[in-house]
Amino acid sequence: MQRKPDLLWILAILFGLGIVTTGYAQSLWAAKADAPVEVTQQQQQQSRR
């Protein structure tokens, strides 16, 4: 009889996968030349005024 993995291990693995996925997505987003990062930052600054 095999022991089921603890819920804590499952959450830790999902958390790690989320971090890796986020880092990968951010690196892809930063590699794009036409990413509208500056436009979004300008909109945020205008809404604070």
DSSP file (Angstrom, degrees, kcal/mol; ACC not computed):
  #  RESIDUE AA STRUCTURE BP1 BP2  ACC     N-H-->O    O-->H-N    N-H-->O    O-->H-N    TCO  KAPPA ALPHA  PHI   PSI    X-CA   Y-CA   Z-CA
    1    1 A M              0   0    0      0, 0.0     2,-0.3     0, 0.0     0, 0.0   0.000 360.0 360.0 360.0 123.3    0.0    0.0    0.0
    2    2 A Q        -     0   0    0      1,-0.1     2,-0.4     0, 0.0     0, 0.0  -0.612 360.0-119.6 -86.9 145.0    1.5    3.3   -1.1
    3    3 A R        -     0   0    0     -2,-0.3     3,-0.1     1,-0.1    -1,-0.1  -0.664  26.7-121.9 -83.4 134.2    1.2    6.4    1.1
    4    4 A K        -     0   0    0     -2,-0.4     2,-0.1     1,-0.1     3,-0.1  -0.480  34.2-102.3 -72.5 143.6   -0.7    9.3   -0.4
    5    5 A P        -     0   0    0      0, 0.0    -1,-0.1     0, 0.0     5,-0.0  -0.390  42.0-105.5 -66.3 143.7    1.3   12.6   -0.6
    6    6 A D     >  -     0   0    0      1,-0.1     4,-1.8    -2,-0.1     3,-0.2  -0.285  20.8-119.2 -66.3 154.0    0.5   15.1    2.1
    7    7 A L  H  > S+     0   0    0      1,-0.2     4,-2.5     2,-0.2     5,-0.2   0.839 114.3  59.8 -61.6 -33.7   -1.6   18.1    1.2
    8    8 A L  H  > S+     0   0    0      1,-0.2     4,-2.3     2,-0.2    -1,-0.2   0.899 104.4  48.8 -63.3 -41.0    1.4   20.3    2.3
    9    9 A W  H  > S+     0   0    0     -3,-0.2     4,-2.4     2,-0.2    -1,-0.2   0.905 110.9  50.4 -64.8 -40.9    3.7   18.7   -0.3
   10   10 A I  H  X S+     0   0    0     -4,-1.8     4,-2.5     1,-0.2    -2,-0.2   0.925 112.0  47.1 -63.6 -43.8    1.0   19.2   -3.0
   11   11 A L  H  X S+     0   0    0     -4,-2.5     4,-2.5     1,-0.2    -1,-0.2   0.893 111.5  51.4 -64.6 -39.0    0.7   22.8   -2.1
   12   12 A A  H  X S+     0   0    0     -4,-2.3     4,-2.4     2,-0.2    -2,-0.2   0.902 111.1  47.5 -64.9 -40.4    4.4   23.3   -2.0
   13   13 A I  H  X S+     0   0    0     -4,-2.4     4,-2.5     2,-0.2    -2,-0.2   0.919 113.0  48.3 -67.3 -42.9    4.8   21.7   -5.4
   14   14 A L  H  X S+     0   0    0     -4,-2.5     4,-2.2     2,-0.2    -2,-0.2   0.896 111.3  50.8 -63.6 -39.2    2.0   23.9   -6.9
   15   15 A F  H  X S+     0   0    0     -4,-2.5     4,-2.1     2,-0.2    -2,-0.2   0.926 111.2  48.2 -63.1 -45.1    3.5   27.0   -5.3
   16   16 A G  H  X S+     0   0    0     -4,-2.4     4,-2.4     1,-0.2    -2,-0.2   0.902 111.1  50.2 -62.1 -42.1    6.9   26.2   -6.8
   17   17 A L  H  X S+     0   0    0     -4,-2.5     4,-2.7     1,-0.2    -1,-0.2   0.880 109.0  53.0 -64.2 -37.0    5.4   25.6  -10.2
   18   18 A G  H  X S+     0   0    0     -4,-2.2     4,-2.5     2,-0.2    -2,-0.2   0.903 109.4  48.0 -63.8 -41.2    3.6   28.9  -10.0
   19   19 A I  H  X S+     0   0    0     -4,-2.1     4,-2.5     2,-0.2    -2,-0.2   0.926 113.7  46.8 -65.3 -44.6    6.8   30.7   -9.2
   20   20 A V  H  X S+     0   0    0     -4,-2.4     4,-2.3     2,-0.2    -2,-0.2   0.920 113.6  48.4 -63.7 -43.6    8.6   29.0  -12.1
   21   21 A T  H  X S+     0   0    0     -4,-2.7     4,-2.6     2,-0.2    -2,-0.2   0.906 111.8  49.6 -64.1 -41.8    5.7   29.7  -14.5
   22   22 A T  H  X S+     0   0    0     -4,-2.5     4,-2.5     2,-0.2    -2,-0.2   0.921 111.3  48.8 -64.3 -43.7    5.6   33.4  -13.4
   23   23 A G  H  X S+     0   0    0     -4,-2.5     4,-2.0     2,-0.2    -1,-0.2   0.899 112.6  48.4 -62.1 -40.7    9.3   33.8  -13.9
   24   24 A Y  H  X S+     0   0    0     -4,-2.3     4,-2.0     2,-0.2    -2,-0.2   0.919 112.1  48.4 -65.9 -43.4    9.2   32.2  -17.3
   25   25 A A  H  X S+     0   0    0     -4,-2.6     4,-2.5     1,-0.2    -2,-0.2   0.888 111.2  50.7 -65.6 -38.5    6.2   34.4  -18.4
   26   26 A Q  H  X S+     0   0    0     -4,-2.5     4,-2.5     2,-0.2    -1,-0.2   0.881 108.8  51.3 -67.1 -37.0    7.9   37.6  -17.1
   27   27 A S  H  X S+     0   0    0     -4,-2.0     4,-1.4     2,-0.2    -1,-0.2   0.885 111.9  47.0 -68.4 -36.2   11.1   36.7  -19.1
   28   28 A L  H  X S+     0   0    0     -4,-2.0     4,-0.9     2,-0.2    -2,-0.2   0.910 112.8  49.4 -67.3 -40.9    9.0   36.2  -22.2
   29   29 A W  H >< S+     0   0    0     -4,-2.5     3,-0.5     1,-0.2    -2,-0.2   0.888 111.1  49.3 -65.1 -39.6    7.1   39.5  -21.6
   30   30 A A  H 3< S+     0   0    0     -4,-2.5    -1,-0.2     1,-0.2    -2,-0.2   0.793 105.2  59.0 -70.7 -27.5   10.4   41.4  -21.0
   31   31 A A  H 3< S+     0   0    0     -4,-1.4     2,-0.3    -5,-0.2    -1,-0.2   0.732  85.8  94.0 -74.4 -20.8   11.9   39.9  -24.2
   32   32 A K    X<  -     0   0    0     -4,-0.9     3,-0.6    -3,-0.5    -3,-0.0  -0.546  62.8-157.8 -73.1 132.9    9.1   41.4  -26.3
   33   33 A A  T 3  S+     0   0    0     -2,-0.3    -1,-0.2     1,-0.2    -4,-0.0   0.779  90.4  51.4 -80.0 -27.1   10.0   44.8  -27.8
   34   34 A D  T 3  S+     0   0    0      2,-0.1    -1,-0.2     3,-0.0    -2,-0.1   0.135  74.2 135.3 -99.2  21.6    6.4   45.9  -28.2
   35   35 A A    <   -     0   0    0     -3,-0.6     2,-1.9    -6,-0.2     3,-0.5  -0.552  56.6-134.6 -71.7 128.2    5.2   45.1  -24.7
   36   36 A P     >  +     0   0    0      0, 0.0     4,-1.5     0, 0.0    -1,-0.1  -0.266  61.1 130.3 -82.9  54.1    3.1   48.1  -23.4
   37   37 A V  H  > S+     0   0    0     -2,-1.9     4,-2.1     2,-0.2     5,-0.2   0.923  72.8  47.9 -72.1 -43.7    4.8   48.3  -20.0
   38   38 A E  H  > S+     0   0    0     -3,-0.5     4,-2.4     1,-0.2    -1,-0.2   0.874 109.3  53.9 -66.4 -36.3    5.4   52.0  -20.2
   39   39 A V  H  > S+     0   0    0      1,-0.2     4,-2.1     2,-0.2    -1,-0.2   0.915 109.3  48.0 -63.8 -42.4    1.9   52.7  -21.3
   40   40 A T  H  X S+     0   0    0     -4,-1.5     4,-2.0     1,-0.2    -1,-0.2   0.900 111.2  50.5 -66.2 -39.5    0.4   50.8  -18.3
   41   41 A Q  H  X S+     0   0    0     -4,-2.1     4,-2.0     1,-0.2    -1,-0.2   0.895 109.7  50.9 -66.0 -38.8    2.7   52.7  -15.9
   42   42 A Q  H  X S+     0   0    0     -4,-2.4     4,-2.1     1,-0.2    -1,-0.2   0.898 109.2  51.0 -64.9 -39.7    1.7   56.0  -17.4
   43   43 A Q  H  X S+     0   0    0     -4,-2.1     4,-1.8     1,-0.2    -1,-0.2   0.885 109.4  50.6 -65.0 -38.1   -2.0   55.1  -17.0
   44   44 A Q  H  X S+     0   0    0     -4,-2.0     4,-0.9     1,-0.2    -1,-0.2   0.893 110.3  49.2 -66.7 -39.4   -1.4   54.2  -13.3
   45   45 A Q  H  X S+     0   0    0     -4,-2.0     4,-0.8     1,-0.2     3,-0.3   0.880 110.5  50.6 -67.7 -38.2    0.4   57.5  -12.6
   46   46 A Q  H >< S+     0   0    0     -4,-2.1     3,-0.5     1,-0.2    -1,-0.2   0.861 107.0  53.9 -68.8 -34.4   -2.4   59.5  -14.2
   47   47 A S  H 3< S+     0   0    0     -4,-1.8    -1,-0.2     1,-0.2    -2,-0.2   0.729 103.1  57.8 -73.6 -20.1   -5.1   57.7  -12.2
   48   48 A R  H 3<        0   0    0     -4,-0.9    -1,-0.2    -3,-0.3    -2,-0.2   0.732 360.0 360.0 -79.1 -21.9   -3.3   58.6   -8.9
   49   49 A R    <<        0   0    0     -4,-0.8    -1,-0.2    -3,-0.5    -2,-0.1   0.483 360.0 360.0 -71.9 360.0   -3.5   62.3   -9.6
